[in-house]
Amino acid sequence: MILHDGCTSKPDTAYVIFLQRTDIEIQINLRDTLLCSGNNLCYKAKVSGGDPSKYQWQWKDMTHNNILSAKDSLVPKATQNTKIQLTLKNGCLADTNTFNIFVNPPLKASILTDKGKLNDTMVCFNQSLKLYSSGKGGTGTGYNFKGYLDKTLISNNDTLHYNIFDNFLKSGGTKTLKLVLNDNCTKDADSVIKTIKVI
């Protein structure tokens, strides 16, 4: 801007420089993802445009209305289904990306009899007791069962009817039966413990 007054011999000049920022854009493609319970997945945002020194990040759990991170990365632990929104602001510019994390249910182990779930129980001396392992959750496949009588491994499949168990039923006493369930994906195993007393 140049200022003249019709009298002063030297005009005055002022300058303003306008810098046009380029649009910011989140360049990674955040897609809906299926995770096994307890696992982590690292998300790292990649963007273009704007002034990187003034980026403002926000990862938000839209399902539960929580802020998860204010950095360019997020490492969520898979515990439940969640809708996540990534927002990047740079002054008057902004871009968002929304995606879902779907989580397989956690593992659930059960010890079954012919009549249903086994509870803490008493059986008569030398009585037959057939027990079976059951699992739910996870991917629904690839279950790995380990059955323990006190701390002795008696089974690594879905049947808990072996010689060690049969001998216990013939000898009497009280023991703890423990079933541990894993699969090929879920981070945390599940276990169930029952007490069996032979009268």
N, C-alpha and C positions, 0 to 999 in steps of 0.2 A: 504494500500500500504506500503510495507517494502522496505527501501532503504539501500543497502550495497555498500561500495566502495572498498572492498578488503583490506582495511587497518585499518579503524577505528574499534575499538573493539565493539562498541555498534551501531547497526543499528538504523535508525530512522523509525518511523511508523506513518502513518496518516490514519484517519478513516473518511469515509463518510457513513451516514445512509440514506437509501432510504426507504421512506414510500409510499406504493402504496395506492392511494385513491380509494375507491369504487365508481362505477358509481353512478351519481345522477339520480333520477327518480321521476317525478311528479306522485304521486299515486292517486290523486283524478281524477275522470272521469268527465271532463268538457264537457257536452253535449249541443247540440243546444237547446235553450230555447225560449219559446214564453211567452212574458210578455204583460200586459196591459199598455197602455200609462201612464207615470208618476210614475209608481211603481219602487221600488228598489229591487234588489236581491243581497245578500251578498255571494261572492265567497271567500273561504278560502283555500289556497293551502296546501297540505300535501305532503311532499317529504321524500325520504330516500337517504342515501349515501352522500359522499363528506364531507366537513367541514362546518357545519351549521354557524359558525361564519363568514364565508366568502361568504355566499350566496349573489348573486346579482339578484334581482327580476326585471322583467319588464312586465307589462301588457300594451299591445299596441292595439290601435284601428286601425286595418289594413285597414278599409274602408276609414278613413279620415287621416291616417298617424299621429296619435297623441299618445303620451305616457300618459297613464291613471294613473298608479301607479308604485312606485318602492318599494312596500312592499309585504308581502306575502298574502295580501287580497285586494279585489276590491269590491266597492259598487257602481255600475253604476246606473244612473237614466235612465229609459227606455223612450227615446224620438224618436228614429229611429232605423231601422235595422242596425246592426253593426257586423262586423267580428272581433273577439278579439283573440289575441295570447298571451299566457303566456310563457315567457322564463325565465329559471333559469340557471345561470352560476355559476361555482365554479372553477375558474382558467381555466384549459384546458378542463374541463368537462361542458356539457350543456344538457338541455332537453327542449323540447317545447311541447305545447298543444294548439290547435286552435279550436275555437267553434264560433257559431253564436248566437246573440241575435236578435230574430224577435219580432217586436213591433206592436201590433194592432194599427190602426190609431186612432188619438184623436177623441173625440166626436164632432159632428157637429149638432146643433139644427136648425130647420127651422119652421116657421109658414106658413102654406099653405092655399090658398083659392081654390075654384073649378077651377080657371084659372092659378094657379101656386103660386110662393112665394109671400107672403105679403110684401109690402113696406109700408113706412109711408103713410097713406091714409086719405082721407076725405070721409064720407058717408052722405047721406041725412038723415034727421030726420026720425026715425021709419023704416029705411031700414033694410032689413035682411042681415046679414053677417055671413056666416058659416066659421069657421076657424078650422084648424086641425094641430096637432103637428106632426112633422116628425123628425126622428133622423137617423144619419149615424155614422159609426166608432165604436170603441170599439170592443166588441165581436160580435156585430150584433144582440144580443138578450138581454132580461132582461132590456129593456129601462124603465126608470122611468121619467115621465113628470110631471112638476108642472107649471101651468099657473097662472100668477098674473095680475090683473087689478089694476094699481098703486101698492099698497102693499097688496091688498086683494087676497087671494088664491081663484081662481074661478074654478080650474080644477086640477085633478091629474091623468088624462088619456090623450089619444090622441085627444080628442075633446074639443074645447074651446067655446062651445055654450051652455051657462047655463043661468039661470034666472038673475043673477047679470049682466052678459054681455048684455042680452036682455033689461034689465031695463035701462042700460047705453045708448043703441041705441035709446031708447024712450025718454030720458031726455036731451040729448045734452051735449056739452062740449068737452073737450080734455082730454084723458087719455093715460097712457103708458101701453102697453101690453108687458109682459115679460114671456118668456118661458125658463125654466131651465131643462136641460137634464142630467141625470145620468144613469149609468148602474151598474151591479154588480161587476165590475172589475176595470174600469178606475178611476184613482185617482182624476183627475180634471174634474169637471162638465163643460158643455158648456151652454151658454145662448144667447138669441137673444132678442133684445128690439125694439119694433115698436110703433110709435105714431098714435093714431086713433083720428080723430076730427069729431064730429057729428055736421053737419050744421043744 
